[in-house]
Amino acid sequence: MDLIFSKRNMEILLDHIAEGVQIIDSRGRIIYYNRAASELEDIKQEDTIGRHILEVYPSLSPETSTLLHAIRTGLPSFQVQQTFINYKGKKITTINTSLPIKANNKVVGAIEVSKNITDVRELSERLVDLQERLLHKESGQKQKKVKDSAAYTFIDIIGQSQEMLALKGLAMKASQTPSPILIYGETGTGKELFVQAIHNASPRRDKPFIAQNCAALPGTLLEGILFGTVKGSFTGADDRAGLFELAHGGTLFLDEINAMPMELQAKLLRVLQDGSIRRVGDIKTRNVDVRIIAASNMEPRAAVEGKQLRRDLYYRLNAVELRIPDLKERKEDIPLLTQYFIDKFNDRLGKNITGITSEVQSVLQQYAWPGNVRELEHIIEGAMNLMDGQTIQMENLPAYFRKNKKNNGKEEKSVSLKRALEDYEQEMIRSCFESCGGNVSRAAEELDIPRQTLQYKLKKYGLTK
């Protein structure tokens, strides 16, 4: 009891000091995070516990993190200045004292006390900005802040595997450059999650973020949407700005770039080269300042060889190229993702599910995950919608999971691939359609397929009722 009382008092004390205090274990996972550190990063204390230090601070690396330096070398460092970019894209400067924690001459963790000097640094930068404005005699009118639709930041990307930590580190670095970015990965891996996080960590975070799926519209309509139109350019057209003009100063995300018609890709290439656009039917050009982030659900070089992506556009887009790994390539993240989705749907559904059985965990680890993280999310949501009790059991999983478990992989070969894929597709559509309350548009968005395609498949599988 004395030890518990002392620990509690120590935590209360540390929560009331002005400096940030963090403690990590020998693996780099956060085991304590005081209130000052939480306020500095704008992260809830409970959201940091158990997460790797580089997951919370993706702009740092094993070499630049003062805490990890203490773990690696076993040596203390005093009053070291460290500047990093937090998950919201804000540049933070601290003065750190980092001490290794040892037991029996072995490093078992590290503790760090940080003093925030960001305000001092920002004040000096504001003074420089004020001088510049006075010199240029600006009007002083406040610029309207544009509300964007990018909701996710790097802290929302769940994953502690080496692949994800390295990828988030690269994405954070890429967020600070103005160059185009090409992201590719299978459907459901979380490409837009990374795109939004990059925008929100970039200097453009207070400017518009606009996303457009290039496969959602015919080429002629997509051209008008992207570049805008002038009255009379084609039937029904009016003077209207396109997405490039609306995204001026911000980020334009073009998803499924490989589905964009080739002639439209040529016009996009000109925008990237010249920084100007021409509305459909217009003779006048307009300068735009837009950062392009494009995504493909197939390997870009394969898209080039398959004549789905112009070679010159590919070379222009891939100034920074990021590949999002399939879930089957980072299966060590499945338990973390599973618990994250359980917590998410506990809040949404008013449930109190505590976890999954070891049998379910084993099945999830062995599954191939063709739908990636999105599939895992739908499976957890579907199970929690229909189950009783507090632990997800095998009977709460879709039928194809139970069938695979029963066959133990022996009878699976006798089932045709076409039938297996149809069964999987039907179950996934049913689960998503139900969770969306029968809303076709919302379900199509969740499944990342056109609305017309979903309507056809609902009718095909008799799910319209």
C-alpha positions as a printed Julia matrix, in Angstrom:
465×3 Matrix{Float64}:
   0.0     0.0     0.0
   2.86    2.4     0.78
   4.33    1.79   -2.68
   0.97    2.38   -4.39
   0.36    5.51   -2.33
   3.81    6.83   -3.17
   3.32    6.16   -6.9
  -0.04    7.91   -6.87
   1.37   10.92   -5.08
   4.28   11.05   -7.5
   1.93   11.06  -10.5
  -0.16   13.84   -8.94
   2.99   15.85   -8.35
   4.28   15.37  -11.89
   0.89   16.34  -13.32
   1.15   19.73  -11.63
   4.57   20.84  -12.82
   5.06   23.1   -15.82
   7.57   20.88  -17.61
   6.63   17.92  -19.72
   7.65   14.52  -18.32
   7.74   11.32  -20.34
   8.92    7.85  -19.42
   9.52    5.06  -21.95
  10.46    1.42  -21.5
  13.43   -0.29  -23.1
  11.44   -0.91  -26.29
  10.63    2.77  -26.7
   6.98    2.5   -25.64
   5.5     5.3   -23.54
   4.59    4.21  -20.0
   4.06    7.65  -18.47
   3.05   10.98  -19.98
   2.23   13.89  -17.69
  -0.35   16.63  -18.16
   2.12   19.27  -19.37
   3.39   16.96  -22.12
  -0.21   16.16  -23.06
  -1.13   19.85  -23.34
   1.99   20.59  -25.37
   1.13   17.93  -27.94
  -2.67   18.31  -27.66
  -2.91   14.55  -27.14
  -4.9    12.82  -24.42
  -2.63   11.13  -21.9
  -4.45    7.82  -22.27
  -3.95    7.91  -26.05
  -0.17    7.84  -25.66
   0.32    5.07  -23.14
   1.63    1.9   -24.76
   2.46    3.58  -28.07
   5.97    3.82  -29.45
   7.63    7.2   -29.01
   8.13    7.51  -32.78
   4.45    6.87  -33.37
   3.54    9.91  -31.29
   6.48   11.93  -32.68
   6.78   10.74  -36.32
   9.13   13.57  -37.33
  11.8    12.19  -35.0
  13.98    9.14  -35.61
  16.02    6.75  -33.44
  18.99    9.03  -34.06
  17.31   12.37  -33.32
  15.09   11.41  -30.37
  16.8    12.36  -27.1
  14.81    9.71  -25.23
  15.85    6.91  -27.6
  19.44    8.2   -27.44
  19.36    7.61  -23.67
  18.05    4.08  -24.24
  20.6     3.3   -26.94
  23.71    4.7   -25.24
  22.79    4.4   -21.58
  24.09    7.96  -21.12
  22.26   11.04  -19.84
  21.97   14.29  -21.79
  21.31   17.67  -20.22
  19.66   20.8   -21.58
  19.59   19.59  -25.21
  17.51   21.65  -27.63
  15.2    19.56  -29.79
  12.91   20.83  -32.54
  10.29   18.52  -33.95
   6.96   18.63  -35.76
   4.04   17.27  -33.83
   1.27   15.18  -35.39
  -0.73   18.34  -36.17
   2.12   19.84  -38.15
   3.11   22.41  -35.53
   6.82   22.99  -35.04
   7.76   22.56  -31.37
  11.07   23.49  -29.75
  11.99   22.12  -26.33
  14.94   21.97  -23.98
  15.3    18.36  -22.81
  17.07   16.58  -20.03
  17.02   12.83  -20.67
  18.15   10.17  -18.21
  18.4     6.4   -18.69
  16.69    4.24  -16.08
  18.84    1.29  -15.04
  18.29   -1.87  -13.02
  21.13   -4.3   -12.31
  23.35   -2.31  -14.71
  20.83   -2.82  -17.51
  18.88   -0.02  -19.23
  15.2    -0.68  -18.65
  13.82    2.68  -19.74
  14.39    6.42  -19.86
  12.82    9.54  -18.4
  12.81   12.98  -19.96
  11.93   16.42  -18.63
  11.15   18.98  -21.37
  10.74   22.73  -21.18
   8.71   24.27  -23.98
  10.39   27.28  -25.59
   8.18   27.3   -28.68
   6.45   30.55  -27.7
   9.78   32.35  -27.59
  10.71   31.06  -31.01
   7.28   31.9   -32.48
   7.37   35.4   -30.99
  10.66   36.16  -32.73
   9.26   34.86  -36.02
   6.15   37.01  -35.61
   8.28   40.06  -35.12
  10.03   39.34  -38.4
   6.65   38.85  -40.1
   5.4    42.15  -38.64
   8.4    44.0   -40.01
   7.83   42.48  -43.44
   4.16   43.52  -43.41
   5.03   47.05  -42.4
   7.54   47.26  -45.21
   5.02   46.09  -47.77
   2.21   48.26  -46.29
  -0.33   45.47  -46.26
  -3.91   46.41  -45.64
  -4.07   44.45  -42.42
  -7.3    42.75  -43.4
  -7.55   39.34  -41.78
  -7.41   36.43  -44.14
 -10.35   34.1   -43.81
  -9.38   30.68  -42.56
 -10.64   28.02  -44.92
 -12.31   25.1   -43.27
 -10.98   21.96  -44.9
 -12.27   18.42  -44.9
  -9.05   16.74  -43.81
  -9.92   15.29  -40.43
  -7.09   12.82  -39.81
  -3.58   13.41  -38.5
  -0.62   11.1   -37.99
  -1.81   10.21  -34.48
  -4.89    8.6   -36.08
  -2.76    6.15  -38.06
  -2.62    3.05  -35.89
   0.46    0.86  -36.19
   3.64    0.03  -34.3
   5.2    -2.34  -36.84
   8.55   -1.36  -38.29
   6.95   -0.86  -41.71
   4.39    1.63  -40.37
   6.81    3.54  -38.15
   9.21    3.97  -41.06
   6.38    4.96  -43.42
   5.0     7.56  -41.03
   8.47    9.01  -40.63
   8.84    9.36  -44.4
   5.35   10.8   -44.76
   6.05   13.39  -42.07
   9.2    14.48  -43.92
   7.25   14.62  -47.19
   4.6    16.83  -45.59
   7.12   19.65  -45.24
   7.98   19.82  -48.96
   5.95   21.38  -51.8
   6.65   18.49  -54.21
   3.93   16.22  -55.62
   3.39   12.92  -53.82
   2.32    9.58  -55.29
   0.82    7.1   -52.81
  -0.1     3.58  -53.78
  -1.48    0.53  -52.04
  -4.31   -1.97  -52.16
  -7.88   -0.88  -51.46
  -8.5    -0.53  -47.74
  -4.9     0.04  -46.68
  -5.54    3.64  -45.61
  -4.19    5.78  -48.44
  -6.46    8.75  -47.79
  -5.66    8.56  -44.08
  -2.03    9.24  -44.95
  -2.99   11.95  -47.46
  -5.04   13.85  -44.89
  -2.33   13.45  -42.27
   0.27   14.84  -44.68
  -1.93   17.85  -45.45
  -2.63   18.53  -41.78
   1.09   18.38  -40.97
   2.07   20.6   -43.89
   2.43   24.38  -44.11
  -0.8    24.28  -46.14
  -2.88   22.86  -43.27
  -4.93   26.08  -42.87
  -5.73   26.12  -46.58
  -8.27   23.98  -48.45
  -8.02   20.21  -48.71
 -10.08   18.85  -51.59
 -10.34   15.21  -52.63
 -11.61   13.82  -55.92
 -11.87   10.2   -56.99
 -10.88   10.04  -60.65
 -12.85    6.84  -61.19
 -16.13    8.33  -59.97
 -16.9    10.5   -63.01
 -16.71   10.2   -66.8
 -13.7    11.96  -68.3
 -15.66   14.85  -69.79
 -17.33   15.69  -66.49
 -14.13   15.18  -64.53
 -12.34   17.73  -66.71
 -14.93   20.38  -65.91
 -14.87   19.51  -62.22
 -11.09   19.8   -62.04
 -10.44   22.8   -64.28
 -13.76   24.66  -64.19
 -16.0    25.79  -67.03
 -17.1    28.95  -68.81
 -20.6    29.68  -69.99
 -21.38   27.95  -73.23
 -18.41   25.57  -73.16
 -20.86   22.68  -73.34
 -24.55   22.13  -72.76
 -25.56   23.21  -69.28
 -22.18   24.72  -68.47
 -21.83   27.97  -66.61
 -18.99   30.12  -65.34
 -17.72   27.96  -62.53
 -14.4    27.52  -60.8
 -12.92   24.02  -60.74
 -11.26   22.14  -57.93
  -7.85   23.53  -58.8
  -9.04   27.08  -58.21
 -10.93   26.11  -55.05
  -7.85   24.38  -53.69
  -5.6    27.38  -54.35
  -2.97   27.55  -51.64
  -3.89   24.1   -50.37
  -3.87   20.45  -51.37
  -5.74   18.59  -54.09
  -5.95   14.83  -53.6
  -6.58   12.85  -56.79
  -7.52    9.29  -55.87
  -7.29    6.43  -58.39
  -5.19    8.58  -60.69
  -4.73    5.53  -62.93
  -8.46    5.72  -63.78
  -8.13    9.25  -65.21
  -8.44    9.33  -69.03
  -5.11    9.68  -70.82
  -5.98   12.99  -72.48
  -6.92   14.44  -69.11
  -3.64   13.17  -67.67
  -1.86   15.26  -70.31
  -3.66   18.39  -69.09
  -2.8    17.53  -65.49
   0.85   17.22  -66.49
   0.76   20.74  -67.9
  -0.65   22.06  -64.63
   2.18   20.42  -62.71
   4.75   21.88  -65.07
   3.34   25.38  -65.57
   1.27   26.01  -62.43
  -1.63   27.3   -64.52
  -5.01   25.97  -65.62
  -7.5    26.79  -68.35
 -11.2    26.32  -67.76
 -13.05   24.16  -70.24
 -14.05   26.35  -73.19
 -11.89   29.29  -72.08
  -8.89   30.9   -73.78
  -7.55   32.53  -70.64
  -5.15   30.8   -68.27
  -5.24   31.15  -64.49
  -2.31   30.64  -62.15
  -2.88   28.24  -59.27
  -0.79   27.25  -56.28
  -1.88   23.73  -55.46
   0.01   20.76  -54.12
  -1.01   17.54  -55.85
  -1.14   14.27  -53.95
  -2.19   11.37  -56.17
  -3.06    7.82  -55.2
  -3.23    4.56  -57.11
  -4.68    1.23  -56.01
  -2.14   -0.59  -58.17
   1.62   -0.47  -58.46
   2.37    2.68  -60.52
   4.92    1.05  -62.79
   2.4    -1.66  -63.62
  -0.13    1.08  -64.41
   2.41    2.69  -66.74
   3.09   -0.59  -68.52
  -0.63   -1.27  -68.75
  -1.22    2.11  -70.41
  -3.31    3.34  -67.49
  -0.85    6.01  -66.38
   1.21    8.25  -68.63
   4.91    7.64  -68.18
   5.76   11.36  -68.15
   3.02   12.06  -65.59
   4.31    9.23  -63.41
   7.81   10.67  -63.41
   6.39   14.09  -62.5
   4.16   12.78  -59.71
   6.61   10.45  -58.02
   8.93   13.14  -56.7
   7.9    11.47  -53.46
   6.54    7.92  -53.68
   5.0     6.16  -50.69
   3.73    2.58  -50.63
   1.13    1.67  -48.02
   1.72   -1.97  -46.96
  -1.05   -4.55  -47.04
  -2.4    -5.64  -43.68
  -1.02   -9.14  -44.27
   2.46   -7.58  -44.39
   2.11   -6.08  -40.92
   0.07   -8.64  -39.01
   1.7    -7.61  -35.74
  -0.56   -4.54  -35.93
  -3.78   -6.62  -36.02
  -4.24   -6.81  -32.2
  -3.68   -3.06  -31.92
  -6.11   -2.3   -34.76
  -8.67   -4.74  -33.39
  -8.71   -3.05  -29.99
  -8.83    0.37  -31.65
 -11.95   -0.59  -33.62
 -13.55   -2.16  -30.54
 -13.05    1.09  -28.62
 -14.35    3.09  -31.59
 -17.57    1.12  -31.94
 -18.07    0.89  -28.19
 -18.46    4.66  -28.26
 -20.59    4.68  -31.39
 -22.89    1.78  -30.48
 -23.04    2.29  -26.71
 -21.48   -1.12  -26.08
 -18.98   -2.36  -23.53
 -17.05   -5.0   -25.48
 -13.76   -5.81  -23.78
 -11.94   -7.8   -26.44
 -11.8   -11.03  -28.46
 -11.14  -14.65  -27.58
  -7.79  -16.27  -28.25
  -9.48  -18.42  -30.9
 -10.71  -15.32  -32.74
  -7.28  -13.74  -32.41
  -5.68  -16.82  -33.97
  -8.13  -16.77  -36.88
  -7.57  -13.07  -37.51
  -3.81  -13.59  -37.54
  -4.05  -16.45  -40.07
  -6.47  -14.72  -42.44
  -5.11  -13.22  -45.71
  -7.05   -9.91  -45.45
  -7.82   -9.12  -49.1
  -9.81   -6.09  -47.91
  -7.0    -4.92  -45.6
  -7.68   -2.6   -42.65
 -11.1    -1.55  -43.95
 -12.19   -5.2   -43.99
 -11.02   -5.68  -40.4
 -12.98   -2.58  -39.36
 -16.19   -3.85  -41.01
 -15.78   -7.28  -39.43
 -15.41   -5.82  -35.93
 -18.33   -3.44  -36.5
 -20.54   -6.23  -37.84
 -19.71   -8.52  -34.93
 -20.42   -5.83  -32.34
 -23.76   -4.9   -33.9
 -25.25   -8.36  -33.5
 -23.51   -9.92  -30.5
 -24.38  -10.32  -26.85
 -21.84  -10.5   -24.06
 -18.57   -8.63  -23.73
 -16.14  -10.74  -25.76
 -16.21  -11.33  -29.52
 -16.54  -15.09  -30.17
 -16.08  -17.17  -33.31
 -19.85  -17.28  -33.85
 -19.87  -13.48  -34.09
 -17.59  -13.52  -37.13
 -18.85  -13.81  -40.74
 -19.68  -17.28  -41.98
 -16.6   -17.62  -44.17
 -14.36  -17.31  -41.1
 -16.18  -20.13  -39.33
 -16.09  -22.26  -42.47
 -12.35  -21.78  -42.87
 -11.84  -22.66  -39.22
 -13.97  -25.81  -39.51
 -12.22  -26.99  -42.66
  -8.84  -26.14  -41.18
  -7.67  -25.34  -44.68
  -8.28  -28.88  -46.03
 -11.62  -28.53  -47.82
 -10.97  -24.94  -48.86
  -9.34  -26.1   -52.09
 -12.56  -27.72  -53.26
 -14.39  -24.4   -53.24
 -14.07  -22.46  -56.49
 -12.3   -19.13  -56.29
 -15.25  -17.41  -57.96
 -17.71  -18.77  -55.37
 -15.41  -17.91  -52.47
 -14.99  -14.34  -53.71
 -18.74  -13.94  -54.23
 -19.47  -15.24  -50.72
 -16.94  -12.85  -49.28
 -18.26   -9.92  -51.33
 -21.86  -10.65  -50.36
 -21.04  -10.83  -46.66
 -18.96   -7.66  -46.73
 -21.66   -5.71  -48.61
 -24.39   -7.0   -46.29
 -22.46   -6.04  -43.17
 -21.57   -2.58  -44.45
 -25.1    -1.91  -45.81
 -26.62   -2.81  -42.44
 -24.13   -0.74  -40.47
 -24.94    2.25  -42.7
 -28.65    1.9   -41.93
 -29.52    1.01  -45.5
 -28.04    4.25  -46.87
 -26.72    3.33  -50.33
 -24.59    6.43  -50.78
 -22.88    6.07  -47.42
 -22.31    2.33  -47.92
 -20.82    2.94  -51.38
 -18.46    5.48  -49.87
 -17.45    3.08  -47.09
 -16.86    0.27  -49.58
 -15.05    2.65  -51.95
 -17.11    1.65  -55.0
 -19.46    3.68  -57.27
 -23.05    4.0   -56.05
 -24.4     2.39  -59.23
 -22.14   -0.63  -58.72
 -23.4    -1.08  -55.16
 -27.03   -0.85  -56.29
 -26.39   -3.57  -58.87
 -24.73   -5.86  -56.32
 -27.45   -5.29  -53.7
 -30.01   -6.4   -56.27
 -27.81   -9.31  -57.35
 -27.51  -10.68  -53.82
 -31.12   -9.9   -52.84
 -30.06   -7.4   -50.18
 -32.2    -4.46  -51.27
 -34.78   -5.16  -48.56
